[in-house]
Amino acid sequence: MATPDIGAWVAAMARDLVDHPEAVSVASFEEDGIMVFELSVDPPELGRVIGRQGRTVQALRTLLEAAGARQGAYYELEIVE
């Protein structure tokens, strides 16, 4: 079974949320055994990614946690302004 590209998945999910998908980028790095994904979008569209009271970004983080549990890894999502 091939390892999924979690960074590409995060980018695809974010592109579905915004009006300017070409401005979405995801960078990743490992810190203390945790794979951290930094998501950046067009500044006027931060609200779409974060959602009301942070619900959208929390849902993305929950999905990442589930994917990590399935892969035996820890993933974290950060929104970069």
mmCIF file of the N, C-alpha and C atoms, coordinates in Angstrom:
data_MODEL
# 
_entry.id   MODEL 
# 
loop_
_atom_site.group_PDB 
_atom_site.id 
_atom_site.type_symbol 
_atom_site.label_atom_id 
_atom_site.label_alt_id 
_atom_site.label_comp_id 
_atom_site.label_asym_id 
_atom_site.label_entity_id 
_atom_site.label_seq_id 
_atom_site.pdbx_PDB_ins_code 
_atom_site.Cartn_x 
_atom_site.Cartn_y 
_atom_site.Cartn_z 
_atom_site.occupancy 
_atom_site.B_iso_or_equiv 
_atom_site.pdbx_formal_charge 
_atom_site.auth_seq_id 
_atom_site.auth_comp_id 
_atom_site.auth_asym_id 
_atom_site.auth_atom_id 
_atom_site.pdbx_PDB_model_num 
ATOM 1   N N  . MET A 1 1  ? 0.843   -1.182 0.000  1.00 0.00 ? 1  MET A N  1 
ATOM 2   C CA . MET A 1 1  ? 0.000   0.000  0.000  1.00 0.00 ? 1  MET A CA 1 
ATOM 3   C C  . MET A 1 1  ? 0.883   1.238  0.000  1.00 0.00 ? 1  MET A C  1 
ATOM 4   N N  . ALA A 1 2  ? 0.618   2.172  -0.897 1.00 0.00 ? 2  ALA A N  1 
ATOM 5   C CA . ALA A 1 2  ? 1.430   3.382  -1.024 1.00 0.00 ? 2  ALA A CA 1 
ATOM 6   C C  . ALA A 1 2  ? 1.085   4.374  0.079  1.00 0.00 ? 2  ALA A C  1 
ATOM 7   N N  . THR A 1 3  ? 2.093   5.128  0.502  1.00 0.00 ? 3  THR A N  1 
ATOM 8   C CA . THR A 1 3  ? 1.887   6.160  1.504  1.00 0.00 ? 3  THR A CA 1 
ATOM 9   C C  . THR A 1 3  ? 1.206   7.353  0.851  1.00 0.00 ? 3  THR A C  1 
ATOM 10  N N  . PRO A 1 4  ? 0.113   7.834  1.440  1.00 0.00 ? 4  PRO A N  1 
ATOM 11  C CA . PRO A 1 4  ? -0.583  8.970  0.829  1.00 0.00 ? 4  PRO A CA 1 
ATOM 12  C C  . PRO A 1 4  ? 0.215   10.265 0.993  1.00 0.00 ? 4  PRO A C  1 
ATOM 13  N N  . ASP A 1 5  ? 0.016   11.173 0.063  1.00 0.00 ? 5  ASP A N  1 
ATOM 14  C CA . ASP A 1 5  ? 0.659   12.482 0.140  1.00 0.00 ? 5  ASP A CA 1 
ATOM 15  C C  . ASP A 1 5  ? -0.273  13.412 0.914  1.00 0.00 ? 5  ASP A C  1 
ATOM 16  N N  . ILE A 1 6  ? -0.047  13.505 2.204  1.00 0.00 ? 6  ILE A N  1 
ATOM 17  C CA . ILE A 1 6  ? -0.931  14.268 3.079  1.00 0.00 ? 6  ILE A CA 1 
ATOM 18  C C  . ILE A 1 6  ? -0.878  15.763 2.742  1.00 0.00 ? 6  ILE A C  1 
ATOM 19  N N  . GLY A 1 7  ? 0.283   16.279 2.376  1.00 0.00 ? 7  GLY A N  1 
ATOM 20  C CA . GLY A 1 7  ? 0.407   17.685 2.009  1.00 0.00 ? 7  GLY A CA 1 
ATOM 21  C C  . GLY A 1 7  ? -0.461  18.031 0.807  1.00 0.00 ? 7  GLY A C  1 
ATOM 22  N N  . ALA A 1 8  ? -0.479  17.158 -0.188 1.00 0.00 ? 8  ALA A N  1 
ATOM 23  C CA . ALA A 1 8  ? -1.317  17.381 -1.369 1.00 0.00 ? 8  ALA A CA 1 
ATOM 24  C C  . ALA A 1 8  ? -2.793  17.318 -0.997 1.00 0.00 ? 8  ALA A C  1 
ATOM 25  N N  . TRP A 1 9  ? -3.128  16.434 -0.066 1.00 0.00 ? 9  TRP A N  1 
ATOM 26  C CA . TRP A 1 9  ? -4.512  16.328 0.387  1.00 0.00 ? 9  TRP A CA 1 
ATOM 27  C C  . TRP A 1 9  ? -4.952  17.605 1.103  1.00 0.00 ? 9  TRP A C  1 
ATOM 28  N N  . VAL A 1 10 ? -4.090  18.147 1.968  1.00 0.00 ? 10 VAL A N  1 
ATOM 29  C CA . VAL A 1 10 ? -4.392  19.391 2.674  1.00 0.00 ? 10 VAL A CA 1 
ATOM 30  C C  . VAL A 1 10 ? -4.589  20.521 1.664  1.00 0.00 ? 10 VAL A C  1 
ATOM 31  N N  . ALA A 1 11 ? -3.716  20.604 0.673  1.00 0.00 ? 11 ALA A N  1 
ATOM 32  C CA . ALA A 1 11 ? -3.833  21.643 -0.355 1.00 0.00 ? 11 ALA A CA 1 
ATOM 33  C C  . ALA A 1 11 ? -5.130  21.490 -1.138 1.00 0.00 ? 11 ALA A C  1 
ATOM 34  N N  . ALA A 1 12 ? -5.496  20.273 -1.483 1.00 0.00 ? 12 ALA A N  1 
ATOM 35  C CA . ALA A 1 12 ? -6.728  20.041 -2.235 1.00 0.00 ? 12 ALA A CA 1 
ATOM 36  C C  . ALA A 1 12 ? -7.953  20.447 -1.424 1.00 0.00 ? 12 ALA A C  1 
ATOM 37  N N  . MET A 1 13 ? -7.960  20.126 -0.144 1.00 0.00 ? 13 MET A N  1 
ATOM 38  C CA . MET A 1 13 ? -9.078  20.508 0.721  1.00 0.00 ? 13 MET A CA 1 
ATOM 39  C C  . MET A 1 13 ? -9.173  22.036 0.819  1.00 0.00 ? 13 MET A C  1 
ATOM 40  N N  . ALA A 1 14 ? -8.043  22.707 0.956  1.00 0.00 ? 14 ALA A N  1 
ATOM 41  C CA . ALA A 1 14 ? -8.044  24.169 1.073  1.00 0.00 ? 14 ALA A CA 1 
ATOM 42  C C  . ALA A 1 14 ? -8.478  24.810 -0.245 1.00 0.00 ? 14 ALA A C  1 
ATOM 43  N N  . ARG A 1 15 ? -8.051  24.252 -1.370 1.00 0.00 ? 15 ARG A N  1 
ATOM 44  C CA . ARG A 1 15 ? -8.445  24.804 -2.676 1.00 0.00 ? 15 ARG A CA 1 
ATOM 45  C C  . ARG A 1 15 ? -9.952  24.744 -2.876 1.00 0.00 ? 15 ARG A C  1 
ATOM 46  N N  . ASP A 1 16 ? -10.589 23.726 -2.316 1.00 0.00 ? 16 ASP A N  1 
ATOM 47  C CA . ASP A 1 16 ? -12.040 23.606 -2.425 1.00 0.00 ? 16 ASP A CA 1 
ATOM 48  C C  . ASP A 1 16 ? -12.770 24.664 -1.601 1.00 0.00 ? 16 ASP A C  1 
ATOM 49  N N  . LEU A 1 17 ? -12.097 25.246 -0.626 1.00 0.00 ? 17 LEU A N  1 
ATOM 50  C CA . LEU A 1 17 ? -12.729 26.214 0.271  1.00 0.00 ? 17 LEU A CA 1 
ATOM 51  C C  . LEU A 1 17 ? -12.633 27.661 -0.216 1.00 0.00 ? 17 LEU A C  1 
ATOM 52  N N  . VAL A 1 18 ? -11.656 27.970 -1.057 1.00 0.00 ? 18 VAL A N  1 
ATOM 53  C CA . VAL A 1 18 ? -11.370 29.366 -1.397 1.00 0.00 ? 18 VAL A CA 1 
ATOM 54  C C  . VAL A 1 18 ? -11.775 29.700 -2.834 1.00 0.00 ? 18 VAL A C  1 
ATOM 55  N N  . ASP A 1 19 ? -11.835 31.015 -3.108 1.00 0.00 ? 19 ASP A N  1 
ATOM 56  C CA . ASP A 1 19 ? -12.162 31.475 -4.462 1.00 0.00 ? 19 ASP A CA 1 
ATOM 57  C C  . ASP A 1 19 ? -10.940 31.540 -5.373 1.00 0.00 ? 19 ASP A C  1 
ATOM 58  N N  . HIS A 1 20 ? -9.751  31.660 -4.792 1.00 0.00 ? 20 HIS A N  1 
ATOM 59  C CA . HIS A 1 20 ? -8.505  31.741 -5.559 1.00 0.00 ? 20 HIS A CA 1 
ATOM 60  C C  . HIS A 1 20 ? -7.603  30.548 -5.214 1.00 0.00 ? 20 HIS A C  1 
ATOM 61  N N  . PRO A 1 21 ? -7.909  29.377 -5.769 1.00 0.00 ? 21 PRO A N  1 
ATOM 62  C CA . PRO A 1 21 ? -7.156  28.180 -5.414 1.00 0.00 ? 21 PRO A CA 1 
ATOM 63  C C  . PRO A 1 21 ? -5.682  28.236 -5.808 1.00 0.00 ? 21 PRO A C  1 
ATOM 64  N N  . GLU A 1 22 ? -5.344  29.088 -6.785 1.00 0.00 ? 22 GLU A N  1 
ATOM 65  C CA . GLU A 1 22 ? -3.938  29.182 -7.198 1.00 0.00 ? 22 GLU A CA 1 
ATOM 66  C C  . GLU A 1 22 ? -3.062  29.803 -6.118 1.00 0.00 ? 22 GLU A C  1 
ATOM 67  N N  . ALA A 1 23 ? -3.658  30.480 -5.137 1.00 0.00 ? 23 ALA A N  1 
ATOM 68  C CA . ALA A 1 23 ? -2.899  31.127 -4.065 1.00 0.00 ? 23 ALA A CA 1 
ATOM 69  C C  . ALA A 1 23 ? -2.647  30.190 -2.883 1.00 0.00 ? 23 ALA A C  1 
ATOM 70  N N  . VAL A 1 24 ? -3.169  28.981 -2.932 1.00 0.00 ? 24 VAL A N  1 
ATOM 71  C CA . VAL A 1 24 ? -3.003  28.026 -1.836 1.00 0.00 ? 24 VAL A CA 1 
ATOM 72  C C  . VAL A 1 24 ? -1.638  27.354 -1.950 1.00 0.00 ? 24 VAL A C  1 
ATOM 73  N N  . SER A 1 25 ? -0.930  27.309 -0.825 1.00 0.00 ? 25 SER A N  1 
ATOM 74  C CA . SER A 1 25 ? 0.330   26.558 -0.802 1.00 0.00 ? 25 SER A CA 1 
ATOM 75  C C  . SER A 1 25 ? 0.486   25.881 0.550  1.00 0.00 ? 25 SER A C  1 
ATOM 76  N N  . VAL A 1 26 ? 1.147   24.744 0.518  1.00 0.00 ? 26 VAL A N  1 
ATOM 77  C CA . VAL A 1 26 ? 1.374   23.966 1.738  1.00 0.00 ? 26 VAL A CA 1 
ATOM 78  C C  . VAL A 1 26 ? 2.851   23.636 1.821  1.00 0.00 ? 26 VAL A C  1 
ATOM 79  N N  . ALA A 1 27 ? 3.441   23.979 2.951  1.00 0.00 ? 27 ALA A N  1 
ATOM 80  C CA . ALA A 1 27 ? 4.824   23.613 3.228  1.00 0.00 ? 27 ALA A CA 1 
ATOM 81  C C  . ALA A 1 27 ? 4.803   22.657 4.415  1.00 0.00 ? 27 ALA A C  1 
ATOM 82  N N  . SER A 1 28 ? 5.754   21.762 4.483  1.00 0.00 ? 28 SER A N  1 
ATOM 83  C CA . SER A 1 28 ? 5.777   20.815 5.597  1.00 0.00 ? 28 SER A CA 1 
ATOM 84  C C  . SER A 1 28 ? 7.197   20.660 6.127  1.00 0.00 ? 28 SER A C  1 
ATOM 85  N N  . PHE A 1 29 ? 7.251   20.355 7.406  1.00 0.00 ? 29 PHE A N  1 
ATOM 86  C CA . PHE A 1 29 ? 8.521   20.052 8.053  1.00 0.00 ? 29 PHE A CA 1 
ATOM 87  C C  . PHE A 1 29 ? 8.234   19.167 9.253  1.00 0.00 ? 29 PHE A C  1 
ATOM 88  N N  . GLU A 1 30 ? 9.262   18.487 9.718  1.00 0.00 ? 30 GLU A N  1 
ATOM 89  C CA . GLU A 1 30 ? 9.105   17.607 10.867 1.00 0.00 ? 30 GLU A CA 1 
ATOM 90  C C  . GLU A 1 30 ? 9.726   18.264 12.085 1.00 0.00 ? 30 GLU A C  1 
ATOM 91  N N  . GLU A 1 31 ? 8.990   18.225 13.178 1.00 0.00 ? 31 GLU A N  1 
ATOM 92  C CA . GLU A 1 31 ? 9.451   18.826 14.427 1.00 0.00 ? 31 GLU A CA 1 
ATOM 93  C C  . GLU A 1 31 ? 9.112   17.883 15.572 1.00 0.00 ? 31 GLU A C  1 
ATOM 94  N N  . ASP A 1 32 ? 10.116  17.370 16.232 1.00 0.00 ? 32 ASP A N  1 
ATOM 95  C CA . ASP A 1 32 ? 9.927   16.454 17.372 1.00 0.00 ? 32 ASP A CA 1 
ATOM 96  C C  . ASP A 1 32 ? 9.047   15.257 17.021 1.00 0.00 ? 32 ASP A C  1 
ATOM 97  N N  . GLY A 1 33 ? 9.219   14.700 15.851 1.00 0.00 ? 33 GLY A N  1 
ATOM 98  C CA . GLY A 1 33 ? 8.466   13.530 15.436 1.00 0.00 ? 33 GLY A CA 1 
ATOM 99  C C  . GLY A 1 33 ? 7.066   13.828 14.933 1.00 0.00 ? 33 GLY A C  1 
ATOM 100 N N  . ILE A 1 34 ? 6.707   15.095 14.830 1.00 0.00 ? 34 ILE A N  1 
ATOM 101 C CA . ILE A 1 34 ? 5.385   15.495 14.343 1.00 0.00 ? 34 ILE A CA 1 
ATOM 102 C C  . ILE A 1 34 ? 5.561   16.166 12.986 1.00 0.00 ? 34 ILE A C  1 
ATOM 103 N N  . MET A 1 35 ? 4.797   15.725 12.002 1.00 0.00 ? 35 MET A N  1 
ATOM 104 C CA . MET A 1 35 ? 4.828   16.354 10.686 1.00 0.00 ? 35 MET A CA 1 
ATOM 105 C C  . MET A 1 35 ? 3.892   17.554 10.729 1.00 0.00 ? 35 MET A C  1 
ATOM 106 N N  . VAL A 1 36 ? 4.462   18.740 10.530 1.00 0.00 ? 36 VAL A N  1 
ATOM 107 C CA . VAL A 1 36 ? 3.700   19.982 10.598 1.00 0.00 ? 36 VAL A CA 1 
ATOM 108 C C  . VAL A 1 36 ? 3.476   20.487 9.173  1.00 0.00 ? 36 VAL A C  1 
ATOM 109 N N  . PHE A 1 37 ? 2.213   20.797 8.865  1.00 0.00 ? 37 PHE A N  1 
ATOM 110 C CA . PHE A 1 37 ? 1.852   21.351 7.564  1.00 0.00 ? 37 PHE A CA 1 
ATOM 111 C C  . PHE A 1 37 ? 1.454   22.796 7.761  1.00 0.00 ? 37 PHE A C  1 
ATOM 112 N N  . GLU A 1 38 ? 2.134   23.689 7.035  1.00 0.00 ? 38 GLU A N  1 
ATOM 113 C CA . GLU A 1 38 ? 1.828   25.120 7.088  1.00 0.00 ? 38 GLU A CA 1 
ATOM 114 C C  . GLU A 1 38 ? 1.026   25.479 5.848  1.00 0.00 ? 38 GLU A C  1 
ATOM 115 N N  . LEU A 1 39 ? -0.192  25.905 6.068  1.00 0.00 ? 39 LEU A N  1 
ATOM 116 C CA . LEU A 1 39 ? -1.107  26.249 4.979  1.00 0.00 ? 39 LEU A CA 1 
ATOM 117 C C  . LEU A 1 39 ? -1.167  27.760 4.848  1.00 0.00 ? 39 LEU A C  1 
ATOM 118 N N  . SER A 1 40 ? -0.933  28.251 3.632  1.00 0.00 ? 40 SER A N  1 
ATOM 119 C CA . SER A 1 40 ? -1.071  29.686 3.390  1.00 0.00 ? 40 SER A CA 1 
ATOM 120 C C  . SER A 1 40 ? -2.048  29.889 2.232  1.00 0.00 ? 40 SER A C  1 
ATOM 121 N N  . VAL A 1 41 ? -2.902  30.891 2.404  1.00 0.00 ? 41 VAL A N  1 
ATOM 122 C CA . VAL A 1 41 ? -3.891  31.249 1.397  1.00 0.00 ? 41 VAL A CA 1 
ATOM 123 C C  . VAL A 1 41 ? -3.856  32.757 1.220  1.00 0.00 ? 41 VAL A C  1 
ATOM 124 N N  . ASP A 1 42 ? -4.614  33.250 0.248  1.00 0.00 ? 42 ASP A N  1 
ATOM 125 C CA . ASP A 1 42 ? -4.750  34.688 0.043  1.00 0.00 ? 42 ASP A CA 1 
ATOM 126 C C  . ASP A 1 42 ? -5.276  35.315 1.342  1.00 0.00 ? 42 ASP A C  1 
ATOM 127 N N  . PRO A 1 43 ? -4.668  36.386 1.846  1.00 0.00 ? 43 PRO A N  1 
ATOM 128 C CA . PRO A 1 43 ? -5.108  36.968 3.121  1.00 0.00 ? 43 PRO A CA 1 
ATOM 129 C C  . PRO A 1 43 ? -6.606  37.272 3.230  1.00 0.00 ? 43 PRO A C  1 
ATOM 130 N N  . PRO A 1 44 ? -7.268  37.777 2.169  1.00 0.00 ? 44 PRO A N  1 
ATOM 131 C CA . PRO A 1 44 ? -8.708  38.012 2.313  1.00 0.00 ? 44 PRO A CA 1 
ATOM 132 C C  . PRO A 1 44 ? -9.529  36.735 2.489  1.00 0.00 ? 44 PRO A C  1 
ATOM 133 N N  . GLU A 1 45 ? -8.938  35.577 2.189  1.00 0.00 ? 45 GLU A N  1 
ATOM 134 C CA . GLU A 1 45 ? -9.672  34.315 2.274  1.00 0.00 ? 45 GLU A CA 1 
ATOM 135 C C  . GLU A 1 45 ? -9.342  33.488 3.510  1.00 0.00 ? 45 GLU A C  1 
ATOM 136 N N  . LEU A 1 46 ? -8.597  34.067 4.436  1.00 0.00 ? 46 LEU A N  1 
ATOM 137 C CA . LEU A 1 46 ? -8.284  33.353 5.671  1.00 0.00 ? 46 LEU A CA 1 
ATOM 138 C C  . LEU A 1 46 ? -9.549  32.945 6.412  1.00 0.00 ? 46 LEU A C  1 
ATOM 139 N N  . GLY A 1 47 ? -10.538 33.812 6.409  1.00 0.00 ? 47 GLY A N  1 
ATOM 140 C CA . GLY A 1 47 ? -11.790 33.524 7.099  1.00 0.00 ? 47 GLY A CA 1 
ATOM 141 C C  . GLY A 1 47 ? -12.499 32.302 6.567  1.00 0.00 ? 47 GLY A C  1 
ATOM 142 N N  . ARG A 1 48 ? -12.396 32.066 5.273  1.00 0.00 ? 48 ARG A N  1 
ATOM 143 C CA . ARG A 1 48 ? -13.025 30.882 4.679  1.00 0.00 ? 48 ARG A CA 1 
ATOM 144 C C  . ARG A 1 48 ? -12.352 29.604 5.167  1.00 0.00 ? 48 ARG A C  1 
ATOM 145 N N  . VAL A 1 49 ? -11.046 29.637 5.326  1.00 0.00 ? 49 VAL A N  1 
ATOM 146 C CA . VAL A 1 49 ? -10.312 28.448 5.760  1.00 0.00 ? 49 VAL A CA 1 
ATOM 147 C C  . VAL A 1 49 ? -10.495 28.230 7.263  1.00 0.00 ? 49 VAL A C  1 
ATOM 148 N N  . ILE A 1 50 ? -10.530 29.307 8.017  1.00 0.00 ? 50 ILE A N  1 
ATOM 149 C CA . ILE A 1 50 ? -10.689 29.185 9.468  1.00 0.00 ? 50 ILE A CA 1 
ATOM 150 C C  . ILE A 1 50 ? -12.133 28.854 9.826  1.00 0.00 ? 50 ILE A C  1 
ATOM 151 N N  . GLY A 1 51 ? -13.082 29.504 9.181  1.00 0.00 ? 51 GLY A N  1 
ATOM 152 C CA . GLY A 1 51 ? -14.488 29.227 9.438  1.00 0.00 ? 51 GLY A CA 1 
ATOM 153 C C  . GLY A 1 51 ? -15.001 29.963 10.657 1.00 0.00 ? 51 GLY A C  1 
ATOM 154 N N  . ARG A 1 52 ? -16.290 29.882 10.854 1.00 0.00 ? 52 ARG A N  1 
ATOM 155 C CA . ARG A 1 52 ? -16.906 30.530 12.013 1.00 0.00 ? 52 ARG A CA 1 
ATOM 156 C C  . ARG A 1 52 ? -16.447 29.846 13.286 1.00 0.00 ? 52 ARG A C  1 
ATOM 157 N N  . GLN A 1 53 ? -15.931 30.639 14.190 1.00 0.00 ? 53 GLN A N  1 
ATOM 158 C CA . GLN A 1 53 ? -15.407 30.170 15.469 1.00 0.00 ? 53 GLN A CA 1 
ATOM 159 C C  . GLN A 1 53 ? -14.368 29.056 15.289 1.00 0.00 ? 53 GLN A C  1 
ATOM 160 N N  . GLY A 1 54 ? -13.685 29.049 14.132 1.00 0.00 ? 54 GLY A N  1 
ATOM 161 C CA . GLY A 1 54 ? -12.614 28.088 13.892 1.00 0.00 ? 54 GLY A CA 1 
ATOM 162 C C  . GLY A 1 54 ? -13.078 26.684 13.574 1.00 0.00 ? 54 GLY A C  1 
ATOM 163 N N  . ARG A 1 55 ? -14.337 26.532 13.228 1.00 0.00 ? 55 ARG A N  1 
ATOM 164 C CA . ARG A 1 55 ? -14.872 25.183 13.009 1.00 0.00 ? 55 ARG A CA 1 
ATOM 165 C C  . ARG A 1 55 ? -14.275 24.495 11.787 1.00 0.00 ? 55 ARG A C  1 
ATOM 166 N N  . THR A 1 56 ? -14.060 25.237 10.709 1.00 0.00 ? 56 THR A N  1 
ATOM 167 C CA . THR A 1 56 ? -13.537 24.618 9.483  1.00 0.00 ? 56 THR A CA 1 
ATOM 168 C C  . THR A 1 56 ? -12.120 24.123 9.688  1.00 0.00 ? 56 THR A C  1 
ATOM 169 N N  . VAL A 1 57 ? -11.266 24.968 10.254 1.00 0.00 ? 57 VAL A N  1 
ATOM 170 C CA . VAL A 1 57 ? -9.879  24.544 10.475 1.00 0.00 ? 57 VAL A CA 1 
ATOM 171 C C  . VAL A 1 57 ? -9.824  23.422 11.514 1.00 0.00 ? 57 VAL A C  1 
ATOM 172 N N  . GLN A 1 58 ? -10.718 23.433 12.473 1.00 0.00 ? 58 GLN A N  1 
ATOM 173 C CA . GLN A 1 58 ? -10.743 22.350 13.454 1.00 0.00 ? 58 GLN A CA 1 
ATOM 174 C C  . GLN A 1 58 ? -11.152 21.039 12.795 1.00 0.00 ? 58 GLN A C  1 
ATOM 175 N N  . ALA A 1 59 ? -12.079 21.100 11.845 1.00 0.00 ? 59 ALA A N  1 
ATOM 176 C CA . ALA A 1 59 ? -12.470 19.896 11.117 1.00 0.00 ? 59 ALA A CA 1 
ATOM 177 C C  . ALA A 1 59 ? -11.296 19.346 10.304 1.00 0.00 ? 59 ALA A C  1 
ATOM 178 N N  . LEU A 1 60 ? -10.542 20.239 9.660  1.00 0.00 ? 60 LEU A N  1 
ATOM 179 C CA . LEU A 1 60 ? -9.349  19.802 8.918  1.00 0.00 ? 60 LEU A CA 1 
ATOM 180 C C  . LEU A 1 60 ? -8.342  19.150 9.859  1.00 0.00 ? 60 LEU A C  1 
ATOM 181 N N  . ARG A 1 61 ? -8.156  19.745 11.028 1.00 0.00 ? 61 ARG A N  1 
ATOM 182 C CA . ARG A 1 61 ? -7.207  19.178 12.002 1.00 0.00 ? 61 ARG A CA 1 
ATOM 183 C C  . ARG A 1 61 ? -7.673  17.809 12.493 1.00 0.00 ? 61 ARG A C  1 
ATOM 184 N N  . THR A 1 62 ? -8.973  17.650 12.677 1.00 0.00 ? 62 THR A N  1 
ATOM 185 C CA . THR A 1 62 ? -9.513  16.362 13.102 1.00 0.00 ? 62 THR A CA 1 
ATOM 186 C C  . THR A 1 62 ? -9.283  15.306 12.034 1.00 0.00 ? 62 THR A C  1 
ATOM 187 N N  . LEU A 1 63 ? -9.496  15.663 10.768 1.00 0.00 ? 63 LEU A N  1 
ATOM 188 C CA . LEU A 1 63 ? -9.244  14.726 9.681  1.00 0.00 ? 63 LEU A CA 1 
ATOM 189 C C  . LEU A 1 63 ? -7.765  14.354 9.594  1.00 0.00 ? 63 LEU A C  1 
ATOM 190 N N  . LEU A 1 64 ? -6.893  15.345 9.812  1.00 0.00 ? 64 LEU A N  1 
ATOM 191 C CA . LEU A 1 64 ? -5.452  15.059 9.815  1.00 0.00 ? 64 LEU A CA 1 
ATOM 192 C C  . LEU A 1 64 ? -5.090  14.118 10.956 1.00 0.00 ? 64 LEU A C  1 
ATOM 193 N N  . GLU A 1 65 ? -5.701  14.317 12.101 1.00 0.00 ? 65 GLU A N  1 
ATOM 194 C CA . GLU A 1 65 ? -5.442  13.442 13.248 1.00 0.00 ? 65 GLU A CA 1 
ATOM 195 C C  . GLU A 1 65 ? -5.866  12.010 12.931 1.00 0.00 ? 65 GLU A C  1 
ATOM 196 N N  . ALA A 1 66 ? -7.014  11.860 12.281 1.00 0.00 ? 66 ALA A N  1 
ATOM 197 C CA . ALA A 1 66 ? -7.490  10.531 11.897 1.00 0.00 ? 66 ALA A CA 1 
ATOM 198 C C  . ALA A 1 66 ? -6.562  9.888  10.870 1.00 0.00 ? 66 ALA A C  1 
ATOM 199 N N  . ALA A 1 67 ? -6.106  10.683 9.895  1.00 0.00 ? 67 ALA A N  1 
ATOM 200 C CA . ALA A 1 67 ? -5.170  10.156 8.898  1.00 0.00 ? 67 ALA A CA 1 
ATOM 201 C C  . ALA A 1 67 ? -3.862  9.740  9.561  1.00 0.00 ? 67 ALA A C  1 
ATOM 202 N N  . GLY A 1 68 ? -3.414  10.534 10.510 1.00 0.00 ? 68 GLY A N  1 
ATOM 203 C CA . GLY A 1 68 ? -2.185  10.194 11.227 1.00 0.00 ? 68 GLY A CA 1 
ATOM 204 C C  . GLY A 1 68 ? -2.332  8.917  12.028 1.00 0.00 ? 68 GLY A C  1 
ATOM 205 N N  . ALA A 1 69 ? -3.469  8.751  12.673 1.00 0.00 ? 69 ALA A N  1 
ATOM 206 C CA . ALA A 1 69 ? -3.702  7.535  13.445 1.00 0.00 ? 69 ALA A CA 1 
ATOM 207 C C  . ALA A 1 69 ? -3.685  6.313  12.530 1.00 0.00 ? 69 ALA A C  1 
ATOM 208 N N  . ARG A 1 70 ? -4.233  6.473  11.368 1.00 0.00 ? 70 ARG A N  1 
ATOM 209 C CA . ARG A 1 70 ? -4.263  5.362  10.404 1.00 0.00 ? 70 ARG A CA 1 
ATOM 210 C C  . ARG A 1 70 ? -2.856  5.026  9.889  1.00 0.00 ? 70 ARG A C  1 
ATOM 211 N N  . GLN A 1 71 ? -2.014  6.074  9.737  1.00 0.00 ? 71 GLN A N  1 
ATOM 212 C CA . GLN A 1 71 ? -0.656  5.891  9.224  1.00 0.00 ? 71 GLN A CA 1 
ATOM 213 C C  . GLN A 1 71 ? 0.368   5.646  10.324 1.00 0.00 ? 71 GLN A C  1 
ATOM 214 N N  . GLY A 1 72 ? -0.042  5.794  11.565 1.00 0.00 ? 72 GLY A N  1 
ATOM 215 C CA . GLY A 1 72 ? 0.894   5.633  12.672 1.00 0.00 ? 72 GLY A CA 1 
ATOM 216 C C  . GLY A 1 72 ? 1.822   6.828  12.800 1.00 0.00 ? 72 GLY A C  1 
ATOM 217 N N  . ALA A 1 73 ? 1.317   8.021  12.481 1.00 0.00 ? 73 ALA A N  1 
ATOM 218 C CA . ALA A 1 73 ? 2.126   9.241  12.524 1.00 0.00 ? 73 ALA A CA 1 
ATOM 219 C C  . ALA A 1 73 ? 1.306   10.344 13.182 1.00 0.00 ? 73 ALA A C  1 
ATOM 220 N N  . TYR A 1 74 ? 1.984   11.427 13.511 1.00 0.00 ? 74 TYR A N  1 
ATOM 221 C CA . TYR A 1 74 ? 1.310   12.587 14.075 1.00 0.00 ? 74 TYR A CA 1 
ATOM 222 C C  . TYR A 1 74 ? 1.415   13.740 13.091 1.00 0.00 ? 74 TYR A C  1 
ATOM 223 N N  . TYR A 1 75 ? 0.259   14.329 12.763 1.00 0.00 ? 75 TYR A N  1 
ATOM 224 C CA . TYR A 1 75 ? 0.208   15.455 11.842 1.00 0.00 ? 75 TYR A CA 1 
ATOM 225 C C  . TYR A 1 75 ? -0.391  16.659 12.552 1.00 0.00 ? 75 TYR A C  1 
ATOM 226 N N  . GLU A 1 76 ? 0.089   17.834 12.171 1.00 0.00 ? 76 GLU A N  1 
ATOM 227 C CA . GLU A 1 76 ? -0.396  19.072 12.745 1.00 0.00 ? 76 GLU A CA 1 
ATOM 228 C C  . GLU A 1 76 ? -0.592  20.082 11.610 1.00 0.00 ? 76 GLU A C  1 
ATOM 229 N N  . LEU A 1 77 ? -1.607  20.928 11.716 1.00 0.00 ? 77 LEU A N  1 
ATOM 230 C CA . LEU A 1 77 ? -1.894  21.927 10.707 1.00 0.00 ? 77 LEU A CA 1 
ATOM 231 C C  . LEU A 1 77 ? -1.778  23.319 11.321 1.00 0.00 ? 77 LEU A C  1 
ATOM 232 N N  . GLU A 1 78 ? -1.015  24.170 10.669 1.00 0.00 ? 78 GLU A N  1 
ATOM 233 C CA . GLU A 1 78 ? -0.880  25.569 11.077 1.00 0.00 ? 78 GLU A CA 1 
ATOM 234 C C  . GLU A 1 78 ? -1.283  26.444 9.898  1.00 0.00 ? 78 GLU A C  1 
ATOM 235 N N  . ILE A 1 79 ? -2.012  27.516 10.202 1.00 0.00 ? 79 ILE A N  1 
ATOM 236 C CA . ILE A 1 79 ? -2.407  28.481 9.191  1.00 0.00 ? 79 ILE A CA 1 
ATOM 237 C C  . ILE A 1 79 ? -1.407  29.626 9.232  1.00 0.00 ? 79 ILE A C  1 
ATOM 238 N N  . VAL A 1 80 ? -0.789  29.934 8.114  1.00 0.00 ? 80 VAL A N  1 
ATOM 239 C CA . VAL A 1 80 ? 0.212   31.005 8.042  1.00 0.00 ? 80 VAL A CA 1 
ATOM 240 C C  . VAL A 1 80 ? -0.452  32.228 7.439  1.00 0.00 ? 80 VAL A C  1 
ATOM 241 N N  . GLU A 1 81 ? -0.304  33.345 8.129  1.00 0.00 ? 81 GLU A N  1 
ATOM 242 C CA . GLU A 1 81 ? -0.895  34.600 7.627  1.00 0.00 ? 81 GLU A CA 1 
ATOM 243 C C  . GLU A 1 81 ? 0.042   35.294 6.691  1.00 0.00 ? 81 GLU A C  1 
# 
